Amino acid sequence: MKKVIIASKNPVKIQAVKNGFEKMFPNQEFEFIGISVPSNVADQPFSNDETFLGAKNRADNASSEVKNADFYVGVEGGIEHIENEMMAFAWVVIRSAGKYSKARTGTFFLPNELVKLIKEGKELGEADDIVFKRSNSKQENGAVGILTGDVIDRTKYYTEAVVLSLIPFKNIDLY
């Protein structure tokens, strides 16, 4: 059985990683363990580069914390300004035997009410809770789920990026 360390205790991220590994490697058994490690970036990353670095740092910090696992997975959500708008996305970075693989989610633009709160210093999840009168939405369906009416919830949103980031580990001879 292969051990996968997920650099988060967030149930959405843990489930997305499980889903991705099970889809890509249906004939393998995995043990999934979520641990809390720092991203070493802002709580709300404000650029593509900072968000990527947060995911990579999480994978690296998890590998420093827990030795002898087969995979370490960092998932980091971020936002970035594009002209007068703000887009949301996430990076998934997977580390295995010193090798890295990565993928980014799709991108969607945030409504003005959320953007205003984020500019005031709120994290996206906190802004979601205020605007949509929710509690802890980042550990549930998140902004993407709220805005799509759960056509794409946060777990599904992250799962696709986990699958894409596993491509090199499924096709070792090509990478």
Secondary structure, DSSP 4 states (H G I P E B T S, - for coil): -EEEEES---HHHHHHHHHHHHHH-TTS-EEEEE-----SS-SS--SHHHHHHHHHHHHHHHHHHS-S-SEEEEEEEEEEEETTEEEEEEEEEEEETTEEEEEE---EEPPHHHHHHHHTT--HHHHHHHHTT-SSGGGTTHHHHHHHTTSS-HHHHHHHHHHHHTHHHHSGGG-
